[in-house]
């Protein structure tokens, strides 16, 4: 699956689709997943046109944004998931944070 900049995550990042933004920085935007798989289910979406985790990226901004969202929601136990290849439904770099805190 090749990268298509006309995907839903790119539309969220470019604010072409209305959504509640939980947090953002220069590289990532965080929103709540519309189909949560846990009590807390956030999506951290790259603001850059990057297909998946196999592309080299500096993840300092992701790390700081995850810590900010966890602090703001009193989340201490969580898992981070990203998908690549056939596991990826939308070919745009994003991460799921799930917690049942």
Secondary structure, DSSP 8 states (H G I E B T S, - for coil): ----TTSHHHHHHTTSS---EEEE-SSEEEEE-TT-SSSEEEEEEESS---STTS----HHHHHHHHHHHHHTT--S-EEE---GGG-SSSS-EEEEEE--
